[in-house]
Amino acid sequence: AVVSTQSTGRGAGVDENVREQLLALTANSENIKVADLRHIDWKKIKTLCRELEPILDSIPTETITETNTLLLAAAHVIREKLGVKAREDSDEPKVKKAPHWQRRVEEKI
């Protein structure tokens, strides 16, 4: 069942823009970039999730893969609204350390 996408009140245009962005991301899932949001205040994330919930409810999905892609697209939109860079967007590459056992052996030498 498809839910009506008509929004009333303030921010209806913003909702439609976000909905279009979500649909574009789900159509081309290679553009979805998600970041670790554990260091962000959970209240901000929760507020944005509640704003996106009616929009997500209005987008029908048929398979679990489509649902997962839609949720990843929502995480991408939340990341952008919070101004958090995705790993691929960050300026400095992530440096991999040697395993602990290897560092310990090298310290003894």
Secondary structure, DSSP 4 states (H G I P E B T S, - for coil): -PPP----STTHHHHHHHHHHHHHHHHSGGG------TTS-HHHHHHHHHHHHHHHHTS---SHHHHHHHHHHHHHHHHHHHTPPPTTTSSSPPPPPPPHHHHHHHHH-
